[in-house]
Amino acid sequence: MNGIIDADTHISEGEAMWQMMGTEFLPRRPIMLKVPQDTWYGNRDAFWLIDGEIYPKPAGKGSFALVTPSDQSVQIGRKDSTVATREMIDMPGRLADMDKLNTAVQVVYPTLFLVYNTRDAGLELALCRAYNRFLAKACAEAPERAKWVVVLPLQSMRESIDEIRFAKQNGAVGVFFRGIEGEHTLDHPYLFPVYEEAQKQNMSICVHTGCGVKEVLDMFELARNHTFGHTRVMPLLGFRDLVANKIPEKFPGLRFGFIEAAAGWAPFLIHILRRLLKDKWRHGTSADLFREYRLYIACEADEDIPYIAKYTGEDHLLIGSDYPHSDPSREDQFVNVLNTREDLSPQLRQKILYDNPRSFYAL
């Protein structure tokens, strides 16, 4: 194995991205604001102003911690990465960081789009287009090593299909989702055109932690609740709804992944689904379910992976570093941790670090 495949990394969106918004919406581009550190925002003292709202909101109801924008005091002076590598305006530097971690390929997810940000369909489209074109340009500097996941303006279905096609032509390997998108759970027929096009383009459905519902986001407070309720559990909801409603059977060529929510929940949800479906369960073992429905889960390096693999099968676990994030999900040393675990066979390590992400992302 010549380097591993990091199944979950991120970009910290920067000002250069928003300069790619079209002329009509350029005046409404995200503007970076900086405030004093003696406010209740503390060292998370910079954020994007989008149509009069701040993102991320670091404190109070609806609060959320993100590494974007890079001007937050908490992000300044980090030794693990630079602003330029995090914002993907220094791709040689980012590749050098990958080399330090023996990483052959990174799959890049968004950061700002982890959280709901607008009900304005036109603005959403402009933001998504700017993001997708920036990622396409950045990853084109290292097309064999930098892959990315497209974000969609889901309030505009025709334009979402156009973005999938653009993304496929420009190195994207997956379609970004949160566990619920606006008014739609992931089993909703409204989303079927996206699934159909993703299937045609051989792109995976990537259900990442994040909150796509403003009302849910507004229920929680970072200081008290962290991000468990409005982000961590969202891929679980997506898994439940997709499996319970047999969506993978409607799209037999489509792969579904559940990213950055750990994997220890798999036995629990399989138990719940078996009881729900009862006589309708036709999958034999739970590992058969994962194989027949083409389901993948990103595990964490310190989980009970052999136990989880009994439920998922060894061919359906992958792992990511969360580079360059700095939250508890970050695992930049996951390769070293996995390699020192005596309960993991060399074959299972090979599958988690290379074979499975290669299959999931169709690399």
N, C-alpha and C positions, 0 to 999 in steps of 0.2 A: 504494500500500500504506500504510494508516494504522496503523502499528505492526506489529511482528512477533509471531509465536507462538513462545514459548519452550517447547520440547517436553520439557524436563527440568529441573524445579526441585524443591525439597524443603521439608518442614517439619522443624523441630527440636522433637520432641515434648517437652512440658512438663508440669508438675504439674497444670495445669488439665485436661488431657486425661484423666488417670487418675482424677480425681474423677467422671468420667462412667461408671466401671465400676459394674455392678450391685451391690446390697446384699450378695449372697452372696460376691462376690469383691473387694469394696472393701478388706477387710483384707489381701488379697494383692496389692494394687496396687503398681506399681513405686515404690520409695522412693529419693529422691536421697541419696547418701552423698558426703561430702567428706573427703579425707584430706590430710595435709601434703604439700607439694611436694617434700620431701626423700626421698620414697619412690621406688622404681623407676618409678612412674607419671609422675613429673615434673610438668609443667604440665597434664597430662591427669588432673587430680586429683579429678574428680567422675564418678560413674557411677550407674546405676540398680541397685538391689538387687531382683532378681526371683526369688522362691523360693530364696533363699540364694546365688544366683549374681550376679556383677556384669556389667553390659552397658552400654557396651562394656568389654571387658577391654583396657586400654591396653598391657600388656606381657606377655611370656611366651608360651607356646604357646596358640594360640587367640586371639591378640590382634588388636584391630581398632580403628581410629580413627574416631570419629563426632563430629559437632558437638553431639549431645545427650548428657547434659544441658548446659544453657547455663551452669551454674555452673563448668565447667572454667575454670581460669585462662587457658588458651590461647584461650578464646573471649571472655573479659572484655575490654572496651575496644576491640573491633573497630569500625572506622570505616565499613565498607561496609554494615552493617545493625545493628539493635538486637536485644536479646533478644526484645522483643515482636513485631517483624516476623518474626523467625525462627520463633517459636512460634505465629505467626498469631493472636495475641490483639490485635494492632494492625493491622487490615486497611487502614485509611486510610494508615498508614505504609508498609505493604507495597506498596500501589498507587502511592504516591509513588516508591518505589524502582523500580517497573516503569516509571513515566513517565520517569525519568532514563535508562533504557536503551531507550526507545522500544518498550516491550513492550505489546502490546494484550492478550495472553492468556498466563497462566502455567498449565502443567499440573503439578500438585503430586504428588510421590512421597514415600513415607515415608523416614525415616532409621533409627530403631531397628529397623524390620522388614527392613532390608537384611541383618541378621544373624539367624541361627537363635536362638530364645530359649526355647522350652519344648516338652516332650513331653506336657505335661498338656493334654488336649483342652479341658477346661472353662476353664482359665486362658487358653488360646489364644483361645477364643471370646470371653471377656470383654475381653481386650486388643484384639482386632480390632473388636469392637462399639464400644468406647470411642473407638478411633481413627476409625472411619468416621463416627460421630455427631459427633465434634468437627470433622472435616473438612467434613461436610455443613453444620454450623452456621456455620463460619468462611467457607466459600466462598459461602454464601447472602447474605453481606453485599455481594458483588460478583459475582453469578452469570454475568454476561457476560464477566468478565475472569479469574476464578479457577475453574479446573476441577481435578478430582482423580482419582486412581486408587485403587480400592478394594483393601484387603488382606483376605484370606480366611482363615478358620479351617479349613484344608484337611484337618485330622483329622476334621472334622464336615461331611460333604458336604451334607446337607440344609440346615444352617445357612449354608453357603457360598452356596448358591443364594439363600437369603433375603437374604443380604448384598448380592449382586449386584442383586437387585430393589430393595432399599432404596437402594443407591447410585445406580442409574439414575434413580430418582425424585428424587434430591437432587443432581444436577449432576455425577456422576462420568462419565468418558468411557472408562475402561479398567480392566482387571483386572491387578493386580500379580502377577508371578511372578519367581522367580529361576531359574537354568538347570536346577536339580534341586530338587525339593521333597520333603524327607524321604526316603522310600524310593522315590520315583517320578521317573523322568525325564519330560520334558514330552510324550513320545509315549505315555505309559502310559494304557490305557483307564480307569483310576481317575479321571483328570482330564476325561474326555469330558463328563460332566454340566456341568462348569464351562464348557467350550467351547460346548456346546449353548446354555446359558443366555446366555452372552455374545453369541453370534450372534443370539439372539432379541432381545436388548436393544440390538443395534447398538453394542456396546462392544468395544474392541480388547484383544487380549492383549499385555501390556506386559512383556517379559522384560528386567529391569533387572539391572545388576551387583549382586551380593550372594551370600550363602552360606546356603542352606536346609538344609544337612546338617551336623549337629554334628561328626560324625567327620571331615569334610573341614576344617571350621573349626579343629579342634584340631590339625591337622597343621602349621599355619603360624605363624610368629612375625613380628609387624609389623616389628620392628627389622631383621630379616634378609631377609624375603621380601616386605615391604610387603603389598599386598593382591592381587597378581597371580593367584596360584594359586587362592585361595578366593573371589575375587569377579570379577576382571576377565575371566577366561576363561569364566565360567558362561553368559553369553548365547551364546557360541560353541557350547557343548555343546547348549544348547536349540535353536539354529538347525539344527545337524547332525541332531539326533534328529527334529525336526518335519519337516524336508524329506526325510530318508532314508526315513521311514515314511509319507510322503505325508499327513500329518495335515491340511494345508489342503484336500485333496480331500474329506475327510470332512465339512468344515465350510466350504462354498463361499462363505459370506457373511462369514467371519471374517477380520479383519486381524491380522497379527502384527508386532510391533515389537521391536527389539533396541537397548537404550538404555544409553548411557554406557560402552560398550566400544570406542569408536572404530569405524571402518568399514574400515580397511585389510585386515582379515582376510577380507573377502568373496571376493576372487579366490582365495585359498588354499583356503577351504572349498568353493567351487564346483568347483575342480579335484579335491579329494578326493571330492566327491559324484559328479561325472561318472565318475570311475574306479570308484567303488563300484557305481553303478547301471548302468553300461555300456549294454547294449541297452535297458534300461528307461527311459533318459533320453528324455523326450518333449517337452522344452521349447524346442528350437531353441537360441537364444542364452541366456546367463545372464540378460539383461534380461527375456527372456520368462518365465523362472522367477519373477523378482520380481513381474512383472505378474500372471501367472496364479495365483500363490500369495499375492498381496497382502502382500508382505514389505517392511518398512521398516527402515532402519538409521539411527541417529544418528551422524553423522560429527563430526569435530573440525575447527576452523577452519584449522588448519595442516597438515592432511593433503593428499595428492595427490588432491584431489576430482575433477578431470577424469578421471584414470585410474580411480578407483573407480566413477565414474558410467558408464563403459563397461561395467561388469559389472552394476551394479544398475539402470541406466536412470536418467534424471534425475528421474523422478517418485517415487523411493523413498528419497531422502535427506532427513533433517531434522536439526535441531541444537538443543541446549539449553545453558543457561548453568551449570547445577548450583547456582544460587542457592538457599540461602545457604551452601552448603558452602565449605570452605576447603582442599580437597585438590587435587592436581594436575589433576583432571578439570575444575576450575572454569574457566569461560570467560565471564566477565561482559562482555568486550569483543568477543565473537565477531562482532557485527554490523559493528563498525568494521574488524575483520580481513578479513571476507569482502568488504566494500565496497572495500577497497584492493587486492584481488587482481586483477591484470590478466588472469589465466588463467581467470577465471570470467565467463561472459556474464551480462548483467543478467537474462536469463530464468532461468538456473540459480540465481542468487541469490534471485530471487523465489520459485522453487519450494522451495528449502531453508528459507527464512525464513518462508514463509507458506502457499503452496499445498499442499505435501506434508504438513506437520503438520495443516493443516485437514482434508485427506482422511483421514489416518490416524486422527485422533481424532473424525472425523465431526462437526466443529464447524459 
